[in-house]
Structures are given as structure tokens and as C-alpha cells.
């Protein structure tokens, strides 16, 4: 039986050190008995095979092969949201963002199950799938991503979203939106309605505007992209505005919330967005609604009145249900943004905490990291990065660590950042699926 030690965990996780995302684990002390289980040291179920869930499953198994790990994901393949805006810009295919789980099962020894979990019984330590099957756990990791608050926009719901796509979960809607852009006449207007905080991928709507403008510049130069924002400021705003002006002139416009950007309703038949101040009729409309924790988190009572899941930010164990950990976009993680890289980092911290608990040890002191790249044009990248620590039970940024790309950087620097963005994706995808 493999014994969990700090040395072994760090060694097992060494493949990802190039990402700089590995949580540090301090020495543990044995004083907590593990729960009863049906085999090995315990049974862990992970719900959701994305940036958080796939990593948590993999790193638990890497750290201790005697823990039974089952990853339950409703889809056969995973499609990455990061870099999906390049599909809209025409520089990438959706297939290049699509990954299977075969390596996690065949090479890593994880039991991968395709099912949709529809219920969690925290008292009996069971989850139930849409297939009717029931699964037992000692520790449960829930990584459901986000769901949408359609009710905040009159006239918008999941069915309308198939025609007026939000495309905020990469996949078929990303392809639909791309086809609508291709079909749009030159001289048309694409509206992007950006959501209120908090939401998945804070720089995402603004990178999307740049990528669509990139496509228009090449193929429909009389067209415009107008961002209608629920907010009065946004992530990397100065860098984005500088990039818009440099590459796209007046092709991209941004309307703040105070300036009339808040959207209250939509007429999907006429593609008209109804704002607090005026109406906007678009040729293509990309309406990204307000968000909350994924559906299973809501159904299972893991979310509070905010719509997000409160957790112990040291272990990501739910504050509402024992032995259930919530990671990624769905959880309340202090100052960390809701991003793929943040979910990756949280997945590793959570994995270490669960392995420690199942070995009767206390969790070590974690650290966390995040970097978000945005590609404004194919050779023009920008980023924001941060390192985090736990202070008084809350995740806060480490002063002086990370920061924004500098304003007025050289073209060579921006080109390197664009390369870093694509290298980051290649590395983190390998971290998840190999």
C-alpha cells in the first residue's frame, strides 16, 4: 500500500510544476481516523471532469494509489472554454479543444463513468445518477462549473439560448455563434451582452470582442462589435482598450452599465436587446447571462443565498455538508477569480486535503496560483497573474506576486505573451488528460 508523504505527493505532482500551479503541502501529523470504506483507504467520487474535477481525480490517485477514485462526467468528451474565443475568431477549431478521458482510466487507474448526477445524499454518502445507478463515497468532490440565471433577462431561457447563444460553455453553442458570424452581412453589428460579477472567466467577454473583431477585420471590415456591459469596469480594461484601438480602430465599442449597457430583456425573434436606457437590434447577439454554481450544487443544497458554495478555503470542504468538497467556478474562493487555472490550483489543494484526511492526517498549509491570458490579435497577448495564500481562513493575494502585463509593452513582448497563452493551454490540457 502506498503511504502518503509530502515527498511522494510533490514527486507525483512534479509533472505540472512547469505550470507553477502545484499547491505546497506542509508536513502532516497523524491524528484523524479515516471513514469506513468498501475497499482500499477510501472511496472518492468526483463529479465533473473539467479543469477542477479531472485534476482532483488525477492527483488523488497519483498521491495514493490505494484510494479508489471514480470520476463521473455526463459528457463523453470535455471541451475547453479557455481559448474557445479563437474558434469565433477563425484561428482554431472546436476539435482542437476537445479531449477524452481514456488516459485517466487506462493509465491513471481512475474509474471514469459517463452519467449525470442528479441527487446527493450527504447523510448516506451516496450520489444518484440520471441512469438510475447509485454510487457510494467516503469523500465527494463536486466540480460542476456554472449554471445561468436566465430569469434575470426577460424572454431568455435555455431554449432561446440555442438561437441566441451565450456560448459560455464551449461546445455546440460556440459553433452556432461562429456560423452566425460567418452568415452575417458585411456592415452588420454583433452585440455582446457581458454579465454582472461574479462570473466565469472575467476577461472572457472582452477577449471575445477582440476575436470577433479580428474575424470582421479580415472578412467583414464594415462591421462592428459592441459590448453592452452590466458593469462599469472590467478585468484588464486598460490593456483591452489599448488593443482594440491599435488593431480594430472604432470597430469595437464598449458601453458601461452606467452608460446604458445593462440589459433587462430580449426579443429573440427580432434579435433586440432591451436595456434600461434604450433598445439594441443586432445582426448577431451573444447574450451572456448572470451566473451561479452548477445545477447539482443547487439541488444538493451546497449553495447559499448568493448562489455560490461556501467552503473551508483551506480544504474546499463544504461549510454546509461534511465530506463534500466543492471546487472551481462553483465555490467561494476568497480573492481567486473563477477561471480554469484557479480551478486547477484548487483541485490540487483539495486532492492533497482529501489524501491527508483518508490517511488520518491533517491537511498542510496550501498555496494557490492563477494566470489568465487573453489574445487580442494572433500576435498580441496580455495577462494577469497572482499567487495566493491563506490568511485567517480566507484566500488572499500575496503582495508583490503576479500582476498585469505592462501598458505600452513592445510588440515583441506582446507576441511572447500570445505564445505563452497557447503554451499554457497545451501544458494545462496535458496536466488534465495525460
C-alpha positions, 0 to 999 in steps of 0.5 A: 500500500502506498503511504502518503508523504509530502515527498511522494505527493510533490514527486507525483505532482512534479509533472505540472510544476512547469505550470507553477500551479502545484499547491505546497503541502506542509508536513502532516501529523497523524491524528484523524481516523479515516471513514469506513470504506468498501475497499482500499483507504477510501472511496472518492467520487468526483463529479465533473471532469473539467479543469477542477474535477479531472485534476482532483481525480488525477492527483488523488490517485497519483498521491495514493494509489490505494484510494479508489477514485471514480470520476463521473462526467455526463459528457463523453468528451470535455471541451475547453472554454479557455481559448474557445474565443479563437474558434469565433475568431477563425484561428482554431477549431472546436476539435482542437479543444476537445479531449477524452478521458481514456488516459485517466482510466487506462493509465491513471487507474481512475474509474471514469463513468459517463452519467449525470448526477442528479441527487446527493445524499450527504447523510448516506454518502451516496450520489444518484445518477440520471441512469438510475445507478447509485454510487457510494463515497467516503469523500465527494468532490463536486466540480460542476462549473456554472449554471445561468440565471436566465430569469434575470433577462426577460424572454431568455431561457435555455431554449432561446439560448440555442438561437441566441447563444451565450456560448459560455460553455464551449461546445455546440453553442460556440459553433452556432455563434461562429456560423452566425458570424460567418452568415452575417452581412458585411456592415452588420453589428454583433452585440455582446451582452457581458454579465454582472460579477461574479462570473466565469472567466472575467476577461472572457467577454472582452477577449471575445470582442477582440476575436470577433473583431479580428474575424470582421477585420479580415472578412467583414471590415464594415462591421462592428462589435459592441459590448453592452456591459452590466458593469462599469469596469472590467478585468484588464480594461486598460490593456483591452482598450489599448488593443482594440484601438491599435488593431480594430480602430472604432470597430469595437465599442464598449458601453458601461452599465452606467452608460446604458449597457445593462440589459433587462430583456430580449426579443429573440425573434427580432434579435433586440436587446432591451436595456434600461436606457434604450433598445439594441437590434443586432445582426448577431447577439451573444447574450451572456447571462448572470451566473451561479454554481452548477445545477447539482450544487443547487439541488444538493443544497451546497449553495447559499443565498448568493448562489455560490458554495461556501467552503473551508478555503483551506480544504474546499470542504463544504461549510454546509455538508461534511465530506463534500468538497466543492471546487472551481467556478462553483465555490467561494474562493476568497480573492481567486477569480473563477477561471480554469487555472484557479480551478486547477490550483484548487483541485490540487489543494483539495486532492492533497486535503482529501489524501491527508484526511483518508490517511488520518492526517491533517491537511498542510498549509496550501498555496494557490496560483492563477494566470489568465491570458487573453489574445487580442490579435494572433500576435498580441497577448496580455495577462494577469497573474497572482499567487495566493495564500491563506490568511485567517481562513480566507484566500488572499493575494500575496503582495508583490506576486503576479500582476498585469502585463505592462501598458505600452509593452513592445510588440515583441513582448506582446507576441511572447505573451500570445505564445505563452497563452497557447503554451499554457493551454497545451501544458494545462490540457496535458496536466488534465488528460495525460 
